[in-house]
């Protein structure tokens, strides 16, 4: 079982924002517990005029990554990559863009987000990351697959640091085209983890190990992937170790977070 080091974490979900640098930051009342209402100043302290125009997955992924980098600076951008697990992919954006083409006015704003990997672009540009990137667009376990890919890239020495992101995001006006079960304020979330191949002078220096099996029992009792990520964040927030098997729609495995002094 391969492992590497977990140095920082961040999350945006219906209960608030969380990070290893800033702790727990509850949503303000007017934000209604919806991560899509995040404001740029809450996660990123530099000017980003296009932040409010980002589509749902791009905004959520960028916000989580920004919280990571606001508290962890011991990385070389030339040797840092990104893996992204994107549950909804870009289906709804594809359909909206197709509508604009049919109307005779193709939308360049929509075209820029017609790839599941679009959330990676602004992160790589803003934080000057030039390492490898991978995108998993899947409705079963994209977050664990993103973590697995990050660990493998580090173990193969193709990068020294990797940020692994799980994002679920869909605009309310795209719900009718998403072909997913949408629950307002609950399906929009993002989780991010900074992994390194070696210990750091700063950072959490937890080891993270992950076993994956894509031949799990499809008939077993299922939990949402997010529920495991919530548990991991909660353990890290309380400086505790974490270990759990998981079973998600035919994908099974075990994830372990262990302190290393």
Buried (B, 14 or more C-beta within 10 A) or exposed (E): EEBBBBBBBBBBBBBBBBBBEBEEBEBEEEBEBBBBBBEBEBBBEEEBEEBEEBBBBBBBBBBBBBBBBBBBEEBEBEBBBBBBBBBBBBBBBBBBBBBBEEEEEEBEEBBBBBBBBBBBBBBBEBBEBEBBBBBBBBBBBBBBBBBBBBBBBBEEEBBBBBBBBBBBBBBEEBBEBBEBEBEEBBBBBBBBBBBBBEEBEEBBBBBBBBBBEEEBEEEEEBBEBBEBBBBBBEBBBEEEEBEBEBBBBBBBBBBBBEEEE
